[in-house]
Amino acid sequence: MQSPVRGAIGEPLVLDVDSLDLEANGVAHHEGKVVFVRGALPGERVRASVVRRKPRFDVAQATEILRESASRVVPRCPHFGVCGGCSMQHLDATAQLAIKQRALEDQLRHIGKVRPGQVLRAIAGPAWAYRYRARLSVRNVPKKGGVLVGFHERGSSYVADMRECHVLPPQVSQLLLPLRELVGSLSLRERLPQIEVAIAERDETSIGDPGSGAAGARDDRLLIALVLRVLEPPTIEDRGALLAFAARHRVELWLQPKGPDSIELLCLGDGSLATGNDDSQLAYRLAEFDVTMPFRPTDFTQVNHRINEVLVSRALRLLAPREDERVADLFCGLGNFTLPLSRLAREVVGIEGSPVLTQRAQQNAALNGLAERCSFRTANLFELRAEDWAALGRFDRLLIDPPREGALEVAKVLAADPAKPRRIVYVSCNPATLARDAAILVHQGGFVLRAAGAVNMFPQTSHVESIAVFEPAG
């Protein structure tokens, strides 16, 4: 048998793994070149096969663990390694958190050239069944037996052949195969590319007899909404099948013919027809602040409700608003931070780019009796100018919670503004853009990075969320 050409695809290598990258690939070096090793952990020696070559790095797949890390565990899910939904199930939960904390510090140091004065204790919570939001892809693949419903395969556009999922609540995991059957029975199965899942916990007073219905099939504490992305209207027969599915599995069904704001509630969890979107009972509670947050299933809400509760509490303690202060919540969405802040500060202004969200946030404020303590403005914060910021008036403290793109223009405006807020709390879902914005605030704006820490919003994945605190120097 002829040996593989040196450096070619398929070349076997023995590698010592030094660290993990932000995609949870092991990082090793071979003959002066970086090799990213799928399935390998720091401290391990592995036999690996090269699967991709680039001028500056190679990608390899671990084929044998020659020296195993003490942090390695057996993945719970049989689809791990193929499904792209998780990338860290082979790593102990405590070690996952330590790696994410280190990744945050590395990004701050290498990109931002800053170090936090204090490393905050990382926020952690349930490692399994935590995912209350998910976007499942749908494909009709006759060669694989019909319809597939699940996450994409790792590094691929193909849909994984998922039959269970342990980061979703069991009640949702048990719907994966019934959803295949449902979609396969519809006339529009070739025109239904996506199912979005949103979950809420029911008010205890609305929970029925837990023994009713199919034994072991559901947890009545959970209200599940499924949004079907339909590229053509369902037929009468399709609607009948959808209503029967909703009644059998006690889920809300929504149809989305166009963008996220086009969703229409088809039926409630008992299969009865809805009279309008307001019939939905989706909401989450922030009990510490006596706040209830109704939402629609395509609204942005945090994936992990337990971690969100802790995150809101931690962020407000770090921001420490006083009763006589004026506070801004930038990228406020539905008011996840704005409404709790309104319990503590004299005035809170939530600013968001979507007029639909700002309107809904104002409705949530009224629902919670907070309309007189907070207001909402629609503004594109990605194009913020100094004169726009000045027109809003001075704020004593700021909370910033941007999407992955970060808050570049906000950071520039704050850096140039002589009227510095007393404190900024920045909640980030991307350590690289946090580090970039921190560099502007610190090196151009005269702020000090007082503290930063990781938030494990997505256990079993390499996704790093974090929280950081800035104050003017001096």
C-alpha positions in Angstrom: 0.0 0.0 0.0 1.4 3.4 -1.0 2.0 5.9 1.8 0.1 9.2 1.6 2.1 12.1 0.0 3.6 14.3 2.8 1.2 17.2 3.6 -1.6 15.7 1.4 -5.2 15.2 2.4 -5.4 12.0 4.4 -1.9 12.2 5.8 -1.7 10.7 9.3 -0.1 12.8 11.9 0.7 12.4 15.6 0.0 15.8 17.3 0.3 17.3 20.8 -2.7 19.6 21.4 -2.0 22.9 23.1 -5.3 24.6 23.3 -8.8 25.0 21.9 -9.9 27.6 19.3 -13.2 29.5 19.4 -14.8 26.7 17.4 -13.7 24.0 20.0 -11.1 22.6 17.7 -7.8 21.5 19.2 -4.8 23.6 18.3 -1.6 21.9 17.5 1.6 22.6 15.5 3.3 20.4 13.0 6.6 21.4 11.2 5.9 25.1 12.0 2.3 25.1 10.8 -0.8 25.4 12.9 -3.2 22.4 12.7 -6.8 22.6 13.9 -7.8 19.2 15.2 -11.5 18.3 15.4 -12.3 16.2 18.4 -9.1 16.8 20.3 -8.7 18.5 23.7 -5.8 20.5 25.3 -3.1 18.3 26.7 -3.9 15.3 24.5 -1.7 13.5 22.1 -3.7 12.3 19.1 -3.4 10.5 15.9 -5.1 12.6 13.3 -5.8 12.7 9.6 -5.5 15.8 7.5 -8.9 16.8 5.9 -8.1 20.3 4.6 -5.0 22.2 3.7 -4.6 26.0 3.6 -1.4 28.0 3.1 -1.3 29.1 6.7 -2.9 26.2 8.5 -4.3 22.6 8.1 -7.4 21.0 9.5 -7.3 17.5 10.7 -9.7 15.0 12.3 -8.6 13.1 15.4 -8.8 9.3 14.7 -7.2 8.0 17.9 -6.6 9.4 21.3 -3.0 8.3 22.4 -2.9 10.3 25.6 -6.3 11.3 27.0 -7.2 14.6 28.8 -8.5 14.2 32.3 -11.3 16.5 31.2 -12.6 14.3 28.5 -16.0 12.7 29.0 -18.3 10.5 26.9 -20.7 12.6 24.9 -24.3 12.1 25.9 -25.7 12.5 22.4 -25.2 9.8 19.8 -25.2 12.5 17.1 -22.3 14.4 18.6 -19.5 14.9 16.0 -21.9 14.9 13.1 -24.5 17.3 14.3 -23.3 20.9 14.3 -25.5 21.9 17.3 -22.9 21.1 19.9 -19.1 21.1 19.8 -18.0 20.5 23.4 -19.9 17.4 24.6 -16.7 15.5 24.9 -15.4 18.1 27.5 -16.3 18.2 31.2 -18.7 21.1 31.9 -16.3 22.8 34.4 -13.5 22.7 31.9 -15.8 24.1 29.2 -16.4 27.1 31.4 -12.7 27.6 32.2 -11.9 27.5 28.4 -14.6 30.1 27.7 -13.2 32.4 30.4 -9.7 32.0 29.0 -11.0 32.7 25.5 -12.6 36.0 26.7 -9.4 37.1 28.4 -7.3 36.2 25.4 -9.5 38.2 23.0 -9.4 41.2 25.4 -5.7 41.0 25.6 -4.8 40.3 21.9 -7.5 42.4 20.1 -8.2 45.1 22.7 -4.8 45.3 24.4 -6.7 45.5 27.7 -6.9 43.5 30.9 -9.9 43.6 33.3 -9.1 44.8 36.8 -11.1 42.0 38.1 -12.1 38.7 36.6 -15.7 38.0 37.5 -16.9 34.6 38.6 -18.4 33.0 35.5 -22.1 32.6 35.3 -23.1 29.0 34.8 -26.4 27.0 35.0 -28.0 23.8 33.7 -25.8 21.9 31.2 -28.6 20.0 29.5 -32.2 20.6 28.4 -31.6 24.4 28.6 -32.3 25.4 25.1 -35.6 27.3 24.9 -35.0 28.6 21.4 -33.8 26.7 18.3 -34.0 27.0 14.6 -34.4 23.6 13.0 -33.7 23.1 9.3 -36.1 20.9 7.2 -35.2 19.0 4.1 -37.0 16.3 2.2 -34.2 13.8 1.3 -35.7 10.7 -0.3 -32.3 8.9 -0.3 -32.3 9.1 3.5 -35.9 7.9 3.9 -37.8 11.2 3.6 -37.9 14.4 5.6 -35.1 15.4 8.0 -35.6 17.9 10.8 -32.7 19.1 12.9 -29.5 21.2 13.0 -27.0 21.3 10.2 -24.2 18.8 10.2 -21.0 20.3 11.5 -19.3 22.4 8.8 -21.9 21.5 6.2 -25.2 22.7 4.7 -26.7 19.2 5.1 -29.3 18.5 7.7 -28.2 16.1 10.4 -30.2 12.9 10.7 -31.2 13.8 14.3 -33.5 11.5 16.3 -32.9 13.1 19.7 -31.3 16.2 21.2 -30.1 16.6 24.7 -29.7 20.4 24.8 -33.4 20.7 24.0 -35.9 19.9 26.7 -37.0 16.2 26.4 -40.5 17.3 25.4 -39.1 19.0 22.3 -36.5 16.3 21.6 -39.4 13.8 21.4 -41.0 15.9 18.7 -38.2 15.5 16.2 -39.5 12.2 14.7 -43.2 13.2 14.8 -42.2 16.5 13.0 -40.6 14.5 10.2 -43.9 12.5 9.8 -45.9 15.7 9.9 -43.9 17.5 7.3 -43.7 14.4 5.1 -47.5 14.3 5.1 -47.9 17.9 3.8 -48.3 19.0 0.2 -45.8 21.8 0.8 -43.1 19.6 2.3 -40.7 20.8 -0.5 -41.6 24.4 0.4 -41.1 24.3 4.2 -37.4 24.9 4.9 -37.4 25.8 8.6 -39.1 25.3 11.9 -38.4 27.7 14.7 -38.9 26.6 18.3 -39.7 28.9 21.2 -40.5 27.7 24.7 -41.9 29.3 27.8 -42.8 28.1 31.2 -46.5 28.1 32.0 -48.0 30.0 34.9 -48.4 27.4 37.7 -52.1 28.1 37.8 -52.6 27.1 34.2 -50.9 23.7 34.5 -53.3 20.9 34.0 -53.2 17.3 35.2 -49.6 16.1 34.4 -51.0 12.6 33.9 -53.2 13.5 31.1 -52.4 12.7 27.5 -49.6 10.3 26.2 -47.7 8.9 29.1 -44.2 10.4 29.4 -44.6 12.4 26.3 -44.5 15.9 27.7 -43.9 18.2 30.6 -47.0 20.3 31.1 -44.9 23.1 32.7 -43.7 24.0 29.2 -45.5 25.9 26.5 -44.0 25.1 23.1 -44.5 27.2 20.0 -43.4 26.0 16.6 -43.1 28.5 13.7 -43.3 26.8 10.3 -41.6 28.8 7.5 -44.1 28.2 4.7 -43.1 29.4 1.2 -46.6 28.6 -0.1 -50.0 28.6 1.7 -51.0 25.3 3.3 -54.0 23.5 1.7 -57.2 22.7 3.6 -55.8 19.1 4.1 -52.5 20.5 5.3 -54.3 22.7 7.8 -56.2 19.7 9.1 -53.0 17.8 9.6 -51.4 20.8 11.4 -54.4 21.2 13.8 -54.4 17.5 14.6 -50.6 17.6 15.3 -51.0 20.6 17.6 -53.8 19.0 19.5 -52.0 15.7 19.9 -48.7 17.2 21.1 -50.2 20.3 22.7 -48.1 22.9 20.9 -48.8 26.3 19.5 -48.4 26.4 15.7 -47.5 29.5 13.8 -47.1 30.1 10.1 -44.4 32.4 8.7 -45.0 33.2 5.0 -42.4 36.0 4.7 -40.1 37.8 7.2 -40.2 37.3 11.0 -42.9 40.0 11.5 -45.2 38.1 9.1 -45.9 35.3 11.6 -49.5 34.3 12.2 -50.8 32.1 15.1 -52.7 29.2 13.5 -53.7 27.4 16.7 -53.3 27.1 20.4 -51.8 24.3 22.4 -55.1 22.4 22.5 -55.4 22.5 18.7 -58.2 25.1 18.7 -58.0 27.9 16.1 -56.6 31.2 17.2 -58.4 34.4 16.7 -55.2 36.5 16.6 -51.5 36.6 17.6 -52.5 38.0 21.0 -54.0 34.7 21.9 -50.5 33.3 22.5 -49.5 32.8 26.1 -45.7 32.9 25.5 -44.0 34.8 28.2 -41.0 34.5 30.6 -40.7 35.8 34.2 -37.9 37.8 35.9 -39.2 37.1 39.4 -36.6 39.1 41.3 -37.9 42.2 39.6 -41.6 41.2 39.4 -41.5 41.5 35.6 -43.4 39.4 33.1 -42.2 39.5 29.5 -44.7 38.4 26.8 -42.9 37.6 23.5 -43.6 36.2 20.1 -41.7 33.1 18.9 -39.6 35.0 16.3 -38.7 37.8 18.8 -35.1 37.8 20.1 -35.1 36.3 23.6 -32.2 34.5 25.3 -31.9 30.8 24.5 -31.2 29.9 28.1 -33.9 31.4 30.4 -32.2 30.3 33.6 -28.9 31.9 32.7 -30.8 35.0 31.6 -32.4 35.4 35.0 -28.9 35.3 36.6 -27.4 37.6 33.9 -30.1 40.3 34.4 -29.5 40.2 38.2 -25.7 40.3 37.8 -25.8 43.1 35.2 -28.0 45.3 37.4 -25.9 44.8 40.5 -22.8 45.7 38.5 -24.5 48.8 37.0 -25.8 49.8 40.5 -28.2 52.5 39.3 -29.4 54.9 42.0 -33.0 56.1 42.5 -32.2 59.6 41.3 -30.3 58.6 38.1 -31.1 58.5 34.4 -30.1 55.2 32.6 -30.0 54.1 29.0 -30.4 50.6 27.8 -28.9 50.3 24.3 -30.1 47.5 21.9 -32.9 47.0 24.4 -35.1 44.6 22.3 -38.3 43.8 24.2 -37.0 45.4 27.4 -35.2 42.4 29.0 -32.9 44.8 31.0 -35.0 48.0 30.6 -38.0 46.9 32.7 -35.9 45.5 35.6 -33.8 48.7 35.5 -37.1 50.7 35.8 -37.6 49.2 39.3 -34.3 50.8 40.4 -33.6 54.1 38.5 -35.5 57.4 38.2 -35.8 57.1 34.5 -34.8 54.5 31.9 -34.7 55.0 28.2 -34.5 51.9 26.0 -33.1 52.3 22.5 -33.6 49.8 19.7 -33.4 49.8 15.9 -36.7 48.1 15.2 -39.9 50.1 15.6 -41.8 46.9 16.1 -39.7 45.9 19.0 -39.8 49.4 20.6 -43.6 49.4 20.3 -43.8 45.9 21.9 -41.3 46.9 24.6 -43.6 49.9 25.5 -46.5 47.5 25.7 -44.6 45.3 28.1 -43.7 48.3 30.2 -47.4 49.1 30.5 -48.3 45.5 31.3 -45.9 45.6 34.2 -47.0 49.1 35.4 -43.7 50.7 34.4 -44.8 53.0 31.6 -44.2 56.1 33.6 -40.7 55.0 34.6 -39.3 54.1 31.2 -39.6 55.1 27.6 -38.4 53.6 24.3 -36.8 55.2 21.2 -36.2 53.8 17.8 -32.7 54.6 16.5 -30.1 52.8 14.4 -27.3 52.4 16.8 -25.0 51.0 14.2 -25.0 54.5 12.6 -25.1 56.5 15.8 -23.7 60.1 15.5 -22.5 62.4 18.2 -25.4 64.9 17.5 -27.9 62.0 17.8 -26.5 61.0 21.1 -26.4 64.5 22.5 -30.1 65.0 21.5 -31.0 62.2 23.9 -29.7 64.1 26.9 -27.1 63.0 29.5 -27.2 59.5 31.0 -25.7 58.6 34.4 -25.2 55.0 33.5 -25.5 52.8 30.4 -26.2 49.2 29.7 -25.2 48.0 26.3 -26.4 44.6 24.9 -25.6 44.5 21.2 -25.8 41.6 18.7 -22.7 39.8 17.5 -21.6 42.9 15.4 -20.9 44.7 18.6 -21.4 48.4 19.3 -18.6 50.1 17.3 -20.3 53.4 16.6 -21.6 53.6 20.1 -18.1 53.1 21.5 -16.7 55.8 19.2 -19.4 58.3 20.3 -18.9 57.5 24.0 -15.1 57.8 23.6 -15.5 61.3 22.2 -18.2 62.5 24.5 -16.8 64.7 27.4 -19.9 63.9 29.5 -18.9 60.4 30.5 -21.4 58.1 32.2 -20.4 57.0 35.7 -20.5 53.4 34.6 -21.1 51.2 31.6 -22.1 47.5 31.7 -21.6 45.8 28.3 -23.2 42.4 27.8 -21.6 40.7 24.8 -22.3 37.6 22.7 -19.0 37.9 20.8 -15.7 38.4 22.7 -13.9 39.6 19.5 -16.3 42.6 19.0 -16.3 43.3 22.8 -12.5 43.4 22.7 -12.6 45.8 19.7 -15.1 48.1 21.4 -13.2 47.9 24.7 -10.0 49.1 22.9 -11.9 52.2 21.8 -13.4 53.0 25.2 -10.1 52.5 27.0 -7.5 53.8 24.6 -9.5 56.6 23.0 -12.2 57.3 25.6 -10.3 57.2 28.8 -12.4 54.5 30.4 -11.0 51.7 32.6 -12.1 48.1 32.2 -12.9 47.4 35.8 -14.2 43.8 35.4 -15.1 41.1 32.9 -16.3 37.5 33.1 -17.8 34.7 30.9 -21.4 33.8 30.8 -22.1 30.1 29.8 -25.4 30.8 27.9 -24.8 27.9 25.5 -23.3 24.9 27.4 -21.9 22.1 25.2 -21.0 24.7 22.5 -18.1 26.9 21.9 -20.2 30.0 22.0 -18.8 32.6 24.5 -21.0 35.3 26.1 -19.6 37.7 28.6 -20.2 40.8 30.7 -17.8 43.7 31.2 -17.8 46.9 33.4 -16.2 50.2 32.3 -15.8 53.4 34.3 -14.1 56.7 33.5 -10.5 56.8 34.7 -9.7 58.7 37.8 
